[in-house]
Amino acid sequence: MTTSEALDQIRSRILSRYSLLFLKTWEEERWEAELAEVLLEVERGLVVWTITFGPQPPPTADSDPPFDPLTFLDQIETYPPDHVFLLKDFQPYLKDPRVVRRLRDLAPRIADQNKTILFLGAVSEIPIDLRKEAFEIDLPLPGIEEVRTELVEALELRNRGSDRPLVISAAIAEKLVKAVLGLTAREARKALQLVIQGRDTIEDEAFRLLVSEKRHLVQGSDLLEFYDIDEGVKDVGGLEVLKDWLRKRAEAFTERAREQGIPMPKGLLLLGVQGCGKSLTARATARLLSFPLVRLDVANLLSSDRGTSERNLRDVLRLMETIAPAVLWLDEIEKGFAGLGNESDKSQDAVMARLFGSFLTWMENRKQPVFVVATANSVANLPPEMLRRGRFDELFFVDLPNFHERRDILGIHLSKRGWKPEKYDIHNLANRTEGFSGAELEQIVVAAMIDAFGNGRVLAQEDLERSREQTVPLSVTMEERVFALREWASSRCRRATLDSRVTQMIEDEQRQAALSPIIDDDEPVEPWQDLAEHGQINAGIVEYLRRNDTATFATIHEKFAKYLPVDGDLGLALRSDPNVVLWTGMSQELAETLAGLIANRRVYVHPISVDAYKSAAKSVKLPLRTELTDERSPRPMWFPAALRLLPAPGGAAGRFGRVTRIKLQQK
C-alpha cells in the first residue's frame, strides 16, 4: 500500500462514519502532517491528544486540558460535530477496562456526530471487546516519491551557502533513494545527509554506506544475517554472460522500467562446481543493485515446538519485505531443504515440506523488490518445483574458469593484496592451472605470499609456481562428481561464461560493426514519443517532463493528442477546494492518467504564470484566479498550473499534492 492509497482509505472510512481507527506507524510526525491535509479536504476539525499536553485545542478556551485519558474521553462529546481526534501512544491505556468500556459507549454516539477517533502509534493491538467497532490500518513506510523529497531537502541543506554545490544526475538520485527505501522518512533523511555532506561527487562508496544503514532492521532477528557489500562485480573474474545478465536486471529495477510496465526480476539460481565464485557473485549482485544483502540459513528456521518453524519463516519473509529493496541470499540451498527426502524422520520431513511450500508460494507471489540469489553445488536433491520458471528468472551454471578467466582471477587476487599483476607472468600461470577453481587460484596466491614472507623476501614468480605445484585441484580429487555435474548442466542450464572461441567471434563482429558506416534515413523519434506510440502513456508523460522539465496542462493535452483521446468534458481540480480548477476539456482517459500520476507522486503540480499558457488560455471559459488563500473559492475558477517531476514549494503533502476529477459544463 502506498501513502496515497492509505490516505484514501482513511479518508473514505472517516466519511463512512467509522468511529475507531487504529493506525500503526513509527512515523508520527509525517503521518500527522498527511492526516491534517486529508482532514482539511473533508472539512473536519482536528484535535490531537497526548498524555504530556492533553488535547490541543482543549474543549473550551478557558478550561485546563484534561491529561487523564478517561477524563478526555468523557469530554469528546462536548466538541462540535465534524471532528477527528488523534490519540498518540494510547495503547497502554487500552488495558484499563474502564477505558475500553467508555470507548464502546462512545462509538455509536460519536458516529452520529461525524466524529472519528484515530489511535496512532508504533504498537497497535485492538482489545477483543473493540474488534467489532474498530478497524486497523498498517501505515506504509515512505515510498520512492516521499524519499525523493527528503533527498531534495538534504541537497538543499548541503548546498546552502556552499561555493561548491553538489549536483547529481537523475540516475544517481534514483539509486540514492532506492538505497534507503525501507527506512522511515527521518532515518532516510539522516542517512542521506550523512553520505552527501562533505562530498563533491557521489561514488560507489556512498551507496555502500547507505545500504549499511539498514543493518539495524535485522539486528533483532536471529534468523537473518546482514552482510556488508564490500565486493563488487569488478571483483568477480570472468562470468561475463552472468555479469551482463545482472546489469540488465539492475536496470529493470529502475523507475523508468516501472513506468514502462517492466516486471521486477525475481532472482537467479547459481549451480556450479565448489569454489567457482557463486557466493562471491551473490555478494557482488547486492553491490551492483545497491541493495542490502541478507543471508538466510534455512536450518535456523527449524524448531522442535509445533508451529514455530512456520512462524519463523513468516517473520523472515515479512521482515525482508519491510527492508525491500533487498537481496535475499540462500547459500547451498540444496542442504537447506535436504530434509524433504528424509525417510527416517517423517515429522521433520512434514515441517520441511510445509516450509518449502510456503517459501515457493512467496517467491512467486511477492510484490516487493526482494531479489533472491540461491547457490547450489548439486541439484540432485532439489525438487523440480524449485527449478520451474517463475520461481527464478534464470538458472546459471558456473563452471571451472577458462584460461582468460583464470588470468583475470589471478590478477584480481594479486591486486587486492597490493601486488602489481604486471610484475608476474600470470599468463603462463593461468595456462598451467587448467581445472583449478577460483578459490584454488586464490589459495595459490595466498600460500605463495605466506611462504615468501616466511622466507623474508618479496613475492616472486617461483613462489607462485611452487604453490601451484603443491595444490591438487578439486577437479582431480573428485573428478567423477565434477564431471557428472558438468555433464548434467551442459544441456539444462545457461552457462555463466562464453566459450573462448565464441568470445573471439563476438569481438571480431564488434570490430567489424565499428568499421561499417551506419545509414539511418528515419527522422529521430523522441523517447517519450516512442513510449506513447507503444501504449506507455504514463511513462511517456514522465519522460516528456524528464526532457523538458515543465509542461502546462495545455501542452500535455496537445502533445499526447496523437496517442490517446484527449478531448472531453472532464477537468482536474484541487481536492482541498474543487472550485480551484487546474484544466478542463479533458477526456476521461487523460484526466484519470494525470490524476493517477499526481496521486502516486510521479509528477507534481506547480503554480505558474498565466503567460505560460499563451493562446491556450482563451479556451478556458472560467474566471481567472492567480493566488490561493485559506478561503475556499465561492465558484469554479481557473488557476494556472503546470506539471514537473519535482515537488512544489511546501512539499508533496501540500495542497497541490492531491487532485480530483470534475465534470464541468462550460458555456
C-alpha positions as CSV (number, residue, x, y, z in Angstrom):
1,M,0.0,0.0,0.0
2,T,1.3,3.4,-0.9
3,T,1.0,6.6,1.1
4,S,-1.7,7.9,-1.3
5,E,-3.7,4.6,-1.0
6,A,-3.5,4.7,2.8
7,L,-4.8,8.3,2.9
8,D,-7.6,7.4,0.5
9,Q,-8.6,4.5,2.8
10,I,-8.5,6.7,5.9
11,R,-10.5,9.4,4.1
12,S,-13.2,7.0,2.9
13,R,-13.6,5.5,6.4
14,I,-13.9,8.9,8.1
15,L,-16.6,9.9,5.5
16,S,-18.3,6.5,6.1
17,R,-18.6,7.3,9.9
18,Y,-16.2,4.8,11.2
19,S,-15.8,5.6,14.9
20,L,-12.5,4.0,15.8
21,L,-9.4,3.6,13.5
22,F,-6.1,2.2,14.7
23,L,-3.2,3.4,12.7
24,K,0.1,1.6,13.2
25,T,3.3,3.5,12.3
26,W,6.7,4.6,13.5
27,E,6.4,7.9,11.7
28,E,4.2,10.0,13.9
29,E,5.3,13.4,12.6
30,R,4.9,12.5,8.9
31,W,1.5,11.0,9.2
32,E,0.2,13.7,11.4
33,A,1.0,16.2,8.6
34,E,-0.5,13.9,6.0
35,L,-3.7,13.5,8.0
36,A,-4.0,17.2,8.6
37,E,-4.2,17.7,4.8
38,V,-6.8,15.0,4.4
39,L,-9.0,16.4,7.1
40,L,-8.7,19.8,5.5
41,E,-10.1,18.3,2.3
42,V,-13.1,16.6,4.1
43,E,-13.7,19.7,6.3
44,R,-13.1,18.0,9.6
45,G,-11.6,19.7,12.6
46,L,-8.5,18.0,14.2
47,V,-7.9,17.5,18.0
48,V,-4.6,16.0,19.0
49,W,-4.2,14.4,22.4
50,T,-1.1,13.2,24.2
51,I,-0.5,12.3,27.9
52,T,2.0,15.2,28.1
53,F,0.0,18.1,26.6
54,G,-3.6,16.8,26.8
55,P,-6.0,17.7,23.9
56,Q,-4.9,20.5,21.5
57,P,-7.1,22.5,21.3
58,P,-8.9,21.9,24.6
59,P,-12.7,21.6,24.8
60,T,-13.1,25.2,25.9
61,A,-10.6,28.1,25.8
62,D,-10.9,28.8,29.5
63,S,-10.6,25.3,30.8
64,D,-7.5,23.3,31.7
65,P,-6.7,20.5,29.2
66,P,-7.6,17.0,30.6
67,F,-4.5,14.9,30.7
68,D,-6.1,11.8,32.1
69,P,-7.3,9.6,29.2
70,L,-10.6,8.7,30.8
71,T,-11.4,12.3,31.5
72,F,-10.6,13.3,27.9
73,L,-12.8,10.5,26.5
74,D,-15.6,11.9,28.7
75,Q,-15.2,15.3,27.1
76,I,-15.1,14.2,23.4
77,E,-18.9,14.6,23.0
78,T,-18.6,18.3,24.1
79,Y,-16.7,19.1,21.0
80,P,-18.7,20.4,18.0
81,P,-19.6,17.8,15.3
82,D,-17.3,17.0,12.3
83,H,-14.2,16.5,14.4
84,V,-11.4,13.9,14.3
85,F,-9.5,13.0,17.4
86,L,-5.9,11.9,17.0
87,L,-4.7,10.0,20.1
88,K,-1.0,9.3,20.3
89,D,0.6,6.4,22.3
90,F,-2.8,5.4,23.7
91,Q,-2.1,1.6,23.7
92,P,-1.1,1.3,27.4
93,Y,-4.5,2.8,28.5
94,L,-6.4,0.2,26.5
95,K,-5.6,-2.3,29.2
96,D,-7.9,-0.4,31.5
97,P,-11.4,-2.0,31.4
98,R,-13.0,1.4,32.1
99,V,-11.3,3.0,29.1
100,V,-12.5,0.1,26.9
101,R,-16.0,0.4,28.2
102,R,-16.0,4.1,27.6
103,L,-14.9,3.7,24.0
104,R,-17.7,1.1,23.4
105,D,-20.2,3.6,24.8
106,L,-18.8,6.4,22.6
107,A,-18.6,4.5,19.3
108,P,-22.2,4.7,18.2
109,R,-22.8,8.2,19.6
110,I,-19.8,9.9,18.0
111,A,-20.7,8.3,14.7
112,D,-23.9,10.3,14.6
113,Q,-21.9,13.5,15.2
114,N,-19.4,12.7,12.3
115,K,-16.6,12.2,14.8
116,T,-13.8,9.7,14.5
117,I,-11.1,8.6,17.0
118,L,-7.7,7.7,15.5
119,F,-5.2,5.8,17.6
120,L,-1.7,6.5,16.3
121,G,1.4,4.6,17.5
122,A,4.1,2.0,16.8
123,V,2.1,-0.7,18.6
124,S,-1.5,-1.4,17.5
125,E,-3.4,-4.1,19.3
126,I,-7.1,-3.8,19.3
127,P,-8.8,-5.1,22.5
128,I,-11.1,-8.0,22.0
129,D,-14.1,-6.0,23.1
130,L,-13.5,-3.4,20.5
131,R,-12.7,-5.6,17.5
132,K,-16.2,-5.3,16.0
133,E,-16.1,-1.5,16.4
134,A,-12.6,-0.7,15.2
135,F,-10.6,-1.0,12.1
136,E,-6.8,-1.3,11.9
137,I,-4.6,0.1,9.1
138,D,-0.8,-0.6,8.9
139,L,0.5,2.7,7.5
140,P,3.3,2.2,4.9
141,L,6.8,3.5,5.1
142,P,7.7,6.3,2.7
143,G,7.8,5.3,-0.9
144,I,10.1,6.5,-3.7
145,E,8.5,9.8,-4.1
146,E,8.4,10.6,-0.4
147,V,12.1,9.7,0.0
148,R,12.9,11.7,-3.2
149,T,11.5,14.7,-1.3
150,E,13.9,14.0,1.6
151,L,16.8,13.9,-0.9
152,V,15.9,17.2,-2.3
153,E,15.8,18.8,1.1
154,A,19.1,17.1,2.1
155,L,20.7,18.5,-1.1
156,E,19.4,22.0,-0.4
157,L,20.8,21.8,3.1
158,R,24.2,20.6,1.7
159,N,24.4,23.3,-0.9
160,R,23.2,26.2,1.3
161,G,26.0,28.7,1.4
162,S,28.4,26.3,-0.3
163,D,30.7,27.6,-3.1
164,R,30.9,24.1,-4.5
165,P,27.3,22.8,-4.7
166,L,26.7,19.1,-5.2
167,V,24.8,18.4,-8.4
168,I,23.7,14.8,-9.1
169,S,22.1,13.2,-12.1
170,A,18.6,11.7,-12.1
171,A,20.1,8.2,-12.3
172,I,22.3,8.8,-9.2
173,A,19.4,10.4,-7.4
174,E,17.2,7.3,-8.0
175,K,20.0,5.0,-6.8
176,L,20.3,7.1,-3.6
177,V,16.6,7.0,-3.0
178,K,16.3,3.2,-3.5
179,A,19.2,2.5,-1.2
180,V,17.3,3.9,1.8
181,L,13.9,2.5,1.0
182,G,12.6,0.6,4.0
183,L,13.7,3.3,6.4
184,T,11.4,5.9,8.0
185,A,11.4,9.4,6.5
186,R,13.5,10.7,9.4
187,E,16.0,7.8,9.1
188,A,16.3,8.2,5.4
189,R,16.9,12.0,5.8
190,K,19.7,11.4,8.3
191,A,21.3,8.7,6.1
192,L,21.2,10.8,3.0
193,Q,22.7,13.8,4.9
194,L,25.4,11.5,6.1
195,V,26.6,10.5,2.7
196,I,26.3,13.8,0.9
197,Q,27.8,16.1,3.5
198,G,31.4,17.0,2.5
199,R,31.2,15.2,-0.8
200,D,31.7,16.8,-4.2
201,T,30.7,13.7,-6.1
202,I,28.6,10.6,-5.3
203,E,30.7,7.5,-5.7
204,D,30.1,3.8,-5.2
205,E,31.2,4.0,-1.6
206,A,28.3,6.3,-0.8
207,F,25.8,3.6,-1.8
208,R,27.6,1.1,0.3
209,L,27.3,3.4,3.4
210,L,23.6,3.9,2.7
211,V,22.8,0.2,2.4
212,S,24.7,-0.4,5.7
213,E,22.2,2.0,7.4
214,K,19.6,-0.8,7.1
215,R,21.7,-3.1,9.3
216,H,19.7,-2.3,12.4
217,L,16.5,-3.5,10.8
218,V,17.6,-7.2,11.0
219,Q,19.6,-6.9,14.2
220,G,16.7,-8.1,16.3
221,S,16.4,-11.3,14.2
222,D,18.3,-14.4,15.0
223,L,17.2,-15.9,11.7
224,L,18.8,-13.5,9.2
225,E,22.4,-12.3,8.8
226,F,23.2,-8.9,7.4
227,Y,26.3,-8.7,5.1
228,D,28.3,-5.6,4.3
229,I,28.6,-5.4,0.5
230,D,32.4,-5.0,0.1
231,E,32.8,-6.9,-3.1
232,G,31.6,-5.6,-6.5
233,V,31.3,-7.0,-10.0
234,K,34.9,-6.0,-10.7
235,D,36.0,-8.5,-8.0
236,V,34.5,-11.4,-10.0
237,G,36.8,-12.8,-12.6
238,G,35.2,-13.8,-15.8
239,L,31.5,-14.9,-15.9
240,E,30.8,-12.2,-18.5
241,V,27.4,-13.6,-19.5
242,L,26.2,-13.7,-15.9
243,K,27.6,-10.1,-15.3
244,D,25.8,-8.8,-18.4
245,W,22.6,-10.5,-17.3
246,L,22.8,-8.9,-13.9
247,R,23.4,-5.4,-15.3
248,K,20.3,-5.7,-17.4
249,R,18.3,-6.9,-14.4
250,A,19.6,-3.9,-12.4
251,E,18.1,-1.6,-15.0
252,A,14.8,-3.5,-14.6
253,F,14.6,-2.2,-11.0
254,T,14.6,1.5,-12.1
255,E,11.5,3.7,-12.0
256,R,11.8,4.1,-15.8
257,A,11.3,0.3,-16.0
258,R,8.2,0.6,-13.7
259,E,6.8,3.3,-15.9
260,Q,7.0,1.0,-18.9
261,G,5.4,-1.9,-17.2
262,I,8.6,-4.0,-17.0
263,P,8.2,-6.7,-14.3
264,M,10.7,-6.7,-11.4
265,P,13.2,-9.5,-11.6
266,K,12.7,-12.3,-9.1
267,G,16.2,-13.8,-8.7
268,L,18.6,-16.4,-10.0
269,L,19.9,-19.9,-9.1
270,L,23.6,-20.4,-9.4
271,L,24.7,-24.0,-9.8
272,G,28.3,-24.9,-10.1
273,V,31.5,-26.5,-9.0
274,Q,32.6,-25.7,-5.5
275,G,34.9,-22.7,-5.2
276,C,34.0,-21.1,-8.6
277,G,32.6,-17.8,-7.3
278,K,28.9,-18.5,-6.6
279,S,28.9,-16.9,-3.2
280,L,31.1,-14.1,-4.4
281,T,28.6,-13.4,-7.2
282,A,25.8,-13.2,-4.7
283,R,27.6,-10.5,-2.8
284,A,28.6,-8.7,-5.9
285,T,24.9,-8.7,-7.1
286,A,23.9,-6.8,-4.0
287,R,26.6,-4.2,-4.7
288,L,25.5,-3.9,-8.3
289,L,21.9,-3.3,-7.3
290,S,22.8,-1.1,-4.3
291,F,20.6,-3.3,-2.2
292,P,21.3,-4.7,1.3
293,L,22.4,-8.3,1.3
294,V,20.7,-10.6,3.9
295,R,21.6,-14.3,4.2
296,L,19.1,-16.9,5.3
297,D,20.1,-20.2,6.7
298,V,17.0,-22.4,6.3
299,A,18.2,-24.7,9.1
300,N,17.8,-21.8,11.5
301,L,14.1,-21.8,10.9
302,L,13.6,-25.2,12.3
303,S,12.3,-25.6,15.9
304,S,11.0,-28.5,17.9
305,D,7.9,-26.5,19.0
306,R,4.9,-27.1,16.9
307,G,4.1,-24.3,14.5
308,T,7.3,-22.3,15.4
309,S,9.2,-23.2,12.3
310,E,6.4,-21.9,10.1
311,R,6.0,-18.8,12.1
312,N,9.8,-18.2,11.8
313,L,9.5,-18.3,8.0
314,R,6.6,-15.9,8.0
315,D,8.5,-13.5,10.2
316,V,11.6,-13.7,8.0
317,L,9.7,-13.1,4.8
318,R,7.7,-10.2,6.3
319,L,11.0,-8.6,7.5
320,M,12.5,-9.0,4.1
321,E,9.6,-7.2,2.5
322,T,9.9,-4.4,5.1
323,I,13.5,-3.7,4.3
324,A,13.0,-4.1,0.5
325,P,14.5,-3.5,-1.9
326,A,17.0,-6.1,-0.8
327,V,18.9,-9.3,-1.9
328,L,18.0,-12.5,-0.1
329,W,20.9,-14.9,-0.3
330,L,20.2,-18.6,0.2
331,D,23.7,-20.3,0.3
332,E,23.8,-24.0,-0.6
333,I,20.1,-24.3,-0.9
334,E,20.2,-28.0,-1.6
335,K,21.4,-28.5,2.0
336,G,18.8,-26.2,3.5
337,F,15.9,-28.2,2.0
338,A,17.6,-31.6,2.4
339,G,15.0,-32.8,4.9
340,L,12.4,-33.1,2.1
341,G,13.7,-36.6,1.3
342,N,14.4,-37.8,4.8
343,E,12.5,-41.0,5.3
344,S,13.8,-41.6,8.8
345,D,12.1,-38.5,10.3
346,K,8.6,-38.1,8.9
347,S,7.7,-35.3,11.4
348,Q,10.7,-33.2,10.4
349,D,10.1,-34.0,6.7
350,A,6.5,-32.7,7.0
351,V,7.7,-29.5,8.6
352,M,10.3,-29.0,5.9
353,A,7.6,-29.7,3.2
354,R,5.4,-27.0,4.7
355,L,8.3,-24.5,4.8
356,F,9.2,-25.4,1.3
357,G,5.7,-24.9,0.0
358,S,5.3,-21.6,1.8
359,F,8.6,-20.3,0.5
360,L,7.8,-21.3,-3.1
361,T,4.4,-19.5,-2.8
362,W,6.1,-16.4,-1.5
363,M,8.7,-16.5,-4.3
364,E,6.1,-16.5,-7.0
365,N,3.6,-14.0,-5.5
366,R,5.7,-11.4,-3.7
367,K,5.2,-7.8,-4.7
368,Q,8.1,-6.2,-3.0
369,P,11.5,-5.9,-4.8
370,V,13.3,-8.8,-3.0
371,F,15.8,-10.4,-5.4
372,V,16.6,-14.0,-4.4
373,V,20.0,-15.3,-5.1
374,A,20.3,-19.1,-4.4
375,T,23.5,-21.1,-4.8
376,A,23.8,-24.9,-5.0
377,N,26.6,-27.3,-5.6
378,S,24.2,-30.0,-6.8
379,V,20.6,-30.2,-7.9
380,A,20.2,-33.9,-7.3
381,N,18.2,-33.2,-4.0
382,L,16.3,-30.2,-5.2
383,P,12.7,-30.8,-6.1
384,P,11.6,-29.8,-9.6
385,E,9.3,-27.1,-8.3
386,M,12.3,-25.1,-7.2
387,L,13.7,-25.1,-10.8
388,R,10.5,-24.1,-12.5
389,R,10.4,-20.8,-14.4
390,G,8.6,-18.2,-12.3
391,R,10.5,-19.1,-9.1
392,F,13.8,-17.9,-10.6
393,D,14.4,-15.8,-13.7
394,E,17.3,-17.9,-14.7
395,L,19.4,-21.0,-13.8
396,F,23.1,-20.4,-14.4
397,F,25.9,-22.9,-14.4
398,V,29.2,-21.6,-13.0
399,D,31.9,-23.8,-14.5
400,L,35.6,-24.1,-13.8
401,P,37.2,-20.9,-15.1
402,N,38.7,-20.9,-18.6
403,F,42.1,-19.5,-19.5
404,H,41.0,-15.9,-19.8
405,E,39.1,-16.1,-16.5
406,R,42.0,-17.7,-14.7
407,R,44.2,-14.9,-15.8
408,D,41.7,-12.3,-14.6
409,I,41.2,-14.1,-11.2
410,L,44.9,-14.3,-10.5
411,G,45.3,-10.6,-11.4
412,I,42.4,-9.7,-9.1
413,H,43.8,-11.5,-6.1
414,L,47.2,-10.1,-6.6
415,S,45.8,-6.6,-6.9
416,K,43.6,-6.9,-3.8
417,R,46.7,-7.7,-1.7
418,G,48.8,-4.9,-3.1
419,W,50.9,-6.7,-5.7
420,K,51.1,-5.5,-9.3
421,P,49.9,-8.2,-11.6
422,E,52.1,-6.9,-14.5
423,K,55.2,-7.9,-12.4
424,Y,54.3,-11.5,-12.7
425,D,53.8,-13.9,-15.6
426,I,50.2,-14.6,-14.8
427,H,49.7,-15.5,-18.5
428,N,51.9,-18.6,-18.1
429,L,50.5,-19.4,-14.6
430,A,46.9,-19.3,-16.0
431,N,48.0,-21.6,-18.8
432,R,49.3,-24.1,-16.3
433,T,46.3,-24.1,-13.9
434,E,43.7,-25.9,-16.1
435,G,41.0,-27.4,-13.9
436,F,41.6,-25.1,-11.0
437,S,38.6,-23.3,-9.4
438,G,38.6,-19.6,-8.4
439,A,39.0,-20.5,-4.7
440,E,42.0,-22.7,-5.6
441,L,43.6,-19.9,-7.6
442,E,43.2,-17.5,-4.7
443,Q,44.8,-20.1,-2.4
444,I,47.8,-20.3,-4.8
445,V,48.4,-16.5,-4.3
446,V,47.8,-16.6,-0.5
447,A,50.0,-19.6,0.1
448,A,52.8,-18.1,-2.1
449,M,52.6,-14.8,-0.2
450,I,52.9,-16.6,3.2
451,D,55.9,-18.7,2.0
452,A,57.7,-15.7,0.6
453,F,57.1,-13.7,3.8
454,G,58.3,-16.6,5.9
455,N,61.5,-16.7,3.9
456,G,62.0,-13.0,4.4
457,R,61.7,-11.9,0.8
458,V,59.3,-10.3,-1.7
459,L,56.7,-12.5,-3.5
460,A,58.3,-13.9,-6.7
461,Q,57.2,-15.9,-9.7
462,E,58.9,-19.0,-8.3
463,D,56.7,-18.8,-5.1
464,L,53.5,-18.8,-7.3
465,E,54.8,-21.7,-9.4
466,R,55.7,-23.7,-6.3
467,S,52.3,-23.1,-4.7
468,R,50.6,-24.2,-7.9
469,E,52.6,-27.5,-7.9
470,Q,51.6,-28.2,-4.3
471,T,47.9,-27.6,-4.9
472,V,45.8,-30.5,-6.0
473,P,42.5,-29.1,-7.5
474,L,39.1,-30.5,-6.6
475,S,38.6,-31.4,-10.3
476,V,41.2,-34.1,-9.7
477,T,40.4,-35.4,-6.3
478,M,36.6,-35.6,-7.1
479,E,36.9,-36.0,-10.8
480,E,33.8,-38.2,-11.2
481,R,31.4,-35.9,-9.3
482,V,32.7,-32.8,-11.1
483,F,32.4,-34.5,-14.5
484,A,28.8,-35.7,-13.7
485,L,27.8,-32.2,-12.6
486,R,29.2,-30.5,-15.7
487,E,27.6,-33.2,-17.9
488,W,24.2,-32.6,-16.2
489,A,24.4,-28.8,-16.6
490,S,25.6,-28.9,-20.2
491,S,22.1,-29.2,-21.6
492,R,19.9,-27.9,-18.7
493,C,21.5,-24.6,-17.6
494,R,22.6,-21.4,-19.1
495,R,26.4,-21.0,-18.9
496,A,27.7,-18.1,-16.9
497,T,30.6,-17.6,-19.3
498,L,31.1,-17.8,-23.0
499,D,33.4,-20.3,-24.7
500,S,36.7,-18.7,-25.6
501,R,36.1,-19.3,-29.3
502,V,32.6,-17.6,-29.1
503,T,34.1,-14.7,-27.3
504,Q,36.7,-14.2,-30.1
505,M,33.9,-14.3,-32.7
506,I,31.9,-11.7,-30.9
507,E,34.9,-9.4,-30.6
508,D,35.6,-9.7,-34.3
509,E,31.9,-8.9,-35.1
510,Q,32.0,-5.9,-32.9
511,R,35.2,-4.6,-34.5
512,Q,33.7,-5.1,-38.0
513,A,30.5,-3.3,-37.0
514,A,32.5,-0.4,-35.7
515,L,34.2,0.0,-39.2
516,S,30.9,-0.2,-41.1
517,P,29.0,3.1,-41.8
518,I,25.6,3.5,-40.2
519,I,22.9,4.7,-42.5
520,D,19.7,5.9,-41.0
521,D,17.3,8.0,-43.1
522,D,14.5,7.9,-40.5
523,E,13.6,11.0,-38.5
524,P,14.8,10.8,-34.9
525,V,12.0,9.9,-32.5
526,E,11.9,11.3,-29.0
527,P,11.9,8.6,-26.3
528,W,8.6,10.0,-24.9
529,Q,7.0,9.6,-28.4
530,D,8.3,6.1,-28.7
531,L,6.8,5.1,-25.3
532,A,3.4,6.8,-26.1
533,E,3.3,5.2,-29.5
534,H,3.5,1.7,-27.9
535,G,0.8,2.5,-25.3
536,Q,3.0,3.5,-22.4
537,I,1.2,6.9,-21.8
538,N,2.2,7.2,-18.1
539,A,5.8,6.6,-18.9
540,G,5.6,8.9,-21.9
541,I,4.4,11.8,-19.8
542,V,7.1,11.3,-17.2
543,E,9.7,11.0,-19.9
544,Y,8.5,14.2,-21.6
545,L,8.8,16.1,-18.3
546,R,12.2,14.5,-17.8
547,R,13.3,16.0,-21.1
548,N,11.5,19.4,-20.8
549,D,11.4,20.0,-17.0
550,T,8.0,21.7,-17.1
551,A,4.8,21.3,-19.1
552,T,1.4,23.1,-18.8
553,F,-1.7,21.0,-18.9
554,A,-2.4,22.5,-22.4
555,T,1.0,21.3,-23.6
556,I,0.3,17.7,-22.4
557,H,-3.2,18.0,-24.0
558,E,-1.6,18.9,-27.3
559,K,1.5,16.7,-27.4
560,F,-0.4,13.5,-26.5
561,A,-3.4,14.0,-28.7
562,K,-1.9,11.7,-31.3
563,Y,-1.7,8.7,-28.8
564,L,-5.0,8.8,-26.9
565,P,-8.3,10.6,-26.8
566,V,-7.8,13.9,-25.0
567,D,-10.9,16.0,-25.6
568,G,-13.9,15.7,-23.3
569,D,-16.0,17.3,-20.6
570,L,-13.8,16.4,-17.6
571,G,-11.3,18.6,-15.7
572,L,-8.9,18.4,-12.8
573,A,-9.3,20.5,-9.6
574,L,-7.6,20.6,-6.2
575,R,-9.2,18.1,-3.9
576,S,-8.8,20.6,-1.0
577,D,-11.0,23.0,-3.0
578,P,-12.8,21.5,-6.0
579,N,-13.7,25.1,-7.2
580,V,-10.0,25.7,-8.0
581,V,-9.8,24.2,-11.5
582,L,-6.4,23.3,-13.0
583,W,-7.6,22.4,-16.5
584,T,-10.8,21.5,-18.4
585,G,-11.9,19.9,-21.6
586,M,-10.2,16.6,-21.0
587,S,-11.3,13.1,-21.8
588,Q,-11.8,10.6,-19.0
589,E,-8.7,8.7,-20.0
590,L,-6.4,11.7,-20.0
591,A,-7.9,13.0,-16.7
592,E,-7.5,9.6,-15.0
593,T,-4.0,9.3,-16.3
594,L,-2.9,12.7,-14.9
595,A,-4.8,12.3,-11.7
596,G,-3.1,8.9,-11.1
597,L,0.4,10.3,-11.8
598,I,-0.2,13.1,-9.3
599,A,-1.7,10.8,-6.7
600,N,1.2,8.4,-6.9
601,R,3.6,11.4,-6.8
602,R,5.2,10.6,-10.1
603,V,4.5,14.2,-11.2
604,Y,3.8,17.3,-9.2
605,V,1.5,20.4,-9.7
606,H,3.2,23.8,-9.6
607,P,1.6,27.2,-9.8
608,I,2.6,29.1,-12.9
609,S,2.0,32.5,-14.6
610,V,-0.9,32.6,-17.0
611,D,1.5,33.9,-19.6
612,A,2.9,30.4,-19.9
613,Y,-0.4,29.3,-21.4
614,K,-0.2,31.9,-24.2
615,S,-3.1,31.4,-26.6
616,A,-4.4,28.2,-24.9
617,A,-5.7,30.4,-22.0
618,K,-8.5,31.6,-24.3
619,S,-10.0,28.1,-24.4
620,V,-10.8,28.2,-20.7
621,K,-14.2,29.7,-20.1
622,L,-13.7,30.3,-16.4
623,P,-12.7,33.4,-14.5
624,L,-9.0,33.6,-13.6
625,R,-7.6,33.1,-10.1
626,T,-3.9,34.0,-9.7
627,E,-3.5,33.4,-5.9
628,L,-4.6,30.8,-3.4
629,T,-5.8,31.7,0.1
630,D,-7.1,29.7,3.0
631,E,-10.7,30.7,2.0
632,R,-12.4,28.4,-0.4
633,S,-13.4,29.7,-3.8
634,P,-17.1,30.5,-4.0
635,R,-17.4,29.4,-7.6
636,P,-15.3,27.5,-10.2
637,M,-12.3,29.5,-11.2
638,W,-9.2,28.6,-13.3
639,F,-5.9,28.5,-11.5
640,P,-2.9,28.3,-14.0
641,A,-0.6,25.4,-13.1
642,A,2.0,23.2,-14.7
643,L,3.5,19.7,-14.1
644,R,7.0,18.9,-13.1
645,L,8.9,16.0,-11.7
646,L,9.9,17.8,-8.5
647,P,7.6,18.8,-5.7
648,A,6.2,22.3,-5.4
649,P,7.4,24.6,-2.5
650,G,5.8,23.2,0.6
651,G,6.5,19.6,-0.3
652,A,4.4,16.8,-1.9
653,A,1.9,16.8,1.0
654,G,0.8,20.4,0.3
655,R,-2.5,21.5,-1.3
656,F,-1.1,20.7,-4.7
657,G,-0.4,17.1,-3.8
658,R,-3.9,15.8,-4.3
659,V,-6.4,16.5,-7.2
660,T,-9.8,15.3,-8.1
661,R,-11.6,14.8,-11.4
662,I,-14.6,17.1,-12.0
663,K,-17.3,17.4,-14.7
664,L,-17.7,21.0,-15.6
665,Q,-20.0,22.2,-18.4
666,Q,-18.6,25.3,-20.0
667,K,-20.8,27.8,-21.7
